[in-house]
Amino acid sequence: MNQALLIIDAQQELIEGNDREPSVYNKAELLHNINSVVERTVKQGYPIVFIRDLDVADGKGKGFEVHQEINIPPGATIFDKKATSSFYATPLLDFLKENQIEHLIVMGCKTEHCIDTAVRVATVKGFDVTLVEDGHSTTDSKTLSAKQIINHHNAILHGHYNVDHFSMVRKAEEDLFDPQHNSYR
């Protein structure tokens, strides 16, 4: 099965925060887990795609770049997006189809926006998805803490389906490259 790691909006300013926004919840664990999964993805020989949001740091400078503590391996692909969906007006879907990807492992920020959207859209586009339970983060909203938002999305996205394809939620330490989706079909 062809698989790919999709890391969404893991950008310097989004993770660290700025004068208007705090840093994301549990950022040290997030960065550690992203790097751990990146390392394992490289060893497996699967493609890695980073998505950057043009709204972060006005789409320029150090704040716009992938977080400085994340290891970007040679050969990784980087696409920029201007919408919540990583699939909207980007080459992502074409790239995944060209590489015959069937399973996406998703990590990044922010949970309730770009991560939720990517997981749901990917299932509609024909991919099985594994959302890394401890590999996405956000900040507090006016009504929920970041931890509550993350826990809620981990619960509702585990088993989310669109007829033929669905998402599962698994911890970063698990063998993410051994998808369990077929055991639920």
N, C-alpha and C positions, 0 to 999 in steps of 0.2 A: 504494500500500500504506500502510495506517495503521500508524504506529509510535509507540512511547513509550520514554522513558528512565526506568528504574527504578533509584533510588539507595537502597541498603539499609544501614541502621545506620551511616551516616556521621556519627556523633554525637561531640560534643566529648570526652567522657570516654573513649569507646571508642578514638578515634584518638589522643588525647594520653596516655592511660593514667591511672593513679591510684596510690595507695600500695600496691596489691596487684598491679597489672598494668602492664607497660611500654607505651609507645606502640607503634602498629603499625609494621611494617617499611616503610621508604621513604615515610614520611608526606608529605614535601614533594612528591614526585612524584605521589603519590595525589591530594592536594588540587589540584595544578596540573591533572592530567588530568581530574578530575571537573569543575572549572570550565571547562576547555576544551570538554568535551563538552556541558556545560550551555549554554554560549554558542552552540554550533552547533545545538543542539536548539531553542533559542529562535528562531534565525534561520530554521530549517526550519518552525517553527510546530507542532511536535509536543508532546504533553503530557509533563510531567515529574512523576514521582511519587517522593516521598521516603517511606521507611518508617523509623519509629523503633521501637527495641526497648524495651519497658517495663522490662526488666531493667537497662538501662544507667542508672547514677546513681539507682537506685530510682525511675525514671520521673518525675523532677522536677528542676527547677533548670537551671542553665546546662550542666551536664554531660550532661543528657538531650537537649538541643537539637541540631539539625543543627550541625555544626562551624562556628565563627564565621568561618572563612576561605572557606567555600563560599557562592557566590552563589545565593540562593534567589530565582528570578525571580517577579514577580507572576503569579498564576495557577497556580503550582505547587500540586500536591495533596500533602498530608501525611496518612499513615495511621500509626496506632500498632498494634503487634503484641505479643502475649504469648507467642508460640511461635517456634521456629526458622524455620518456614515463613511467608513474607510473605503467603501465601494463606490460612492458617488463621485463621478467625474475624475476618477483616478484610474491608472492602469492595473490596479490590483486584480480584478477579476480575470482580465486577459493573461496576466502573469501566472495566476494560479492554474488556469486552463492550459496554457502552454506547457506548464510543468506537470500536468496531469495530477494535480493535488486533489486528494479525496478527504483528507483529515487536516483540520487546522487546530493548532494549539494557540490560545489567545491569552495575552498578558498586557498590562499597561494601565492607563488612566483615561479618564475618570470613569469609575464603575457605572454610575447611573446614566451616563451619557454615551460616550463613544464605545465603551466596552459592551454594554448592554445592546446597543445598536448593532455592533459588529457580529456578536453572537447570533442574534436573531436574523439578520440579513444573510449571514453565511449559510444558515440552514435552508433558507428560501432559495439561495443560489446553488444548492446542491452539495453542500459540504457537511460532514460530521464535524462537530466542534468539541474540543476539550477546553474549558475555561479553567485556568489555574487558580484554585481557591485562594491561595495566599500569594498570588502573582498579579493582583490588580488592587487599585486603591483610589481614594477620593478624599474630599474634605467634608466637614460637617455642613449640613444644609440648615435652613431655618427651623426645620421640624425634626430632623433625625441626625444622630451622630454619624460620623464616617463609618464607624464600626457597625452600626445598625444597617446602614445602606449596603455595605459589603456583605454582611450576613444575609440580608434579605435577597440580594441578587444571587448569591451562591445557592440559596434555597430554591428560588423560582426558576433559575436557569438550568438547574440539574434536572434533566429529563425533558426540557423544553423541546418540542418537536414541531416540524412542519411536514407532516405525512411521511416522507421517506428519510429525512435527515433530522438529526437532533443533537442536542448538546448535553455534555456531562461535565461535572465539576470534580476536579481531583487536585490533590495537594502537589506542590512542586517536587517533593521528594519521591513521588510515585513514578513508575515507568510510564511516562506520558506517551511514549512511542509504541505502546502496546494498547491501542484503543480498545475499549470494552463495549463499544456501541453495538456490535453484532449480538452480544449476549442479551440485549434488550429487544431485538427485533423478533 
